[in-house]
Amino acid sequence: GGVLATMHRYEVLSNNLANVETTAFKADLAVSMERLPARIEQGAPIDPNLLLERLGGGQLSTPTAIAFTQGGLVETGSEHDLALDGDAFFVVGPERARGEQDLSLTRDGRFTVNADGQLVMATTGFNVLDDRNRPITLEPGAFAVDENGVVRQNEREVAQLALRRVEHPDRLTKSGDGLLRTSPTSGAGSQAVDTRVIQGALEESTVNPVLAMKDLLATSRALEANVRMMQYQDTILGQAAGTLGKVN
């Protein structure tokens, strides 16, 4: 159990470190808990050995959570780049989305305009949606987005960006490419308040490379120690079987 939990933590930390430069990436948390003795897990009424039970049932990894914190904002100067200062998310989805089940949330504001004049994610091509879950179509030329997410072009209002929040963002599910999905424990999306949209900027990853490397090295040493203890135990059991198990 300890080896598996440590391996899980190592994989999570490695993924965090690999995403130090990923726009708006939120670090994952690898959490573990004490595992109950097998008798209690299985509901057995008889306690066969209190001494062994006091040692516990080992270690158990819990589902990975997202450390949802505000990342730093860096200016890019591009009108297609949008950053969020607050707890909201952009809403994106494929061109022929069938409903809420096809929509995703993202903090990655690297947008562009496709051949049809629609505002889309530069990485996935998914449409950036307005407050009615519709694609946003722009005319050729410059456009502006204010702090409330109102898109204007040629001195007229074109659209209102969909800005959603969830009650428990740490329980969202990552689906790759900077996309997030709601889960039964995260709560459904609702209209966001107190979030500013900043044009010409992007949100940085929340991974601290120095701390991530430090934690990764510590976890690597813990994994080596766990494996070494298993090897020692195998050696001792082998010696016991070979020596004490002999029949005179």
Secondary structure, DSSP 8 states (H G I E B T S, - for coil): -HHHHHHHHHHHHHHHHHTTTSTT---EE--EEE---HHHHHT-S--S-HHHHTT-S-EEE---EE------EEE---TTBEEEESS-EEEEE-TT--SGGG-EEE---BEEE-TTSBEEETTT--EEBBTTS-B-B--SS--EE-TT-EEEETTEEEEEB-EEE-S-GGG-EEEETTEEE--TTT---EE--S-EEEETEEE-----HHHHHHHHHHHHHHHHHHHHHHHHHHHHHHHHHHHTT---
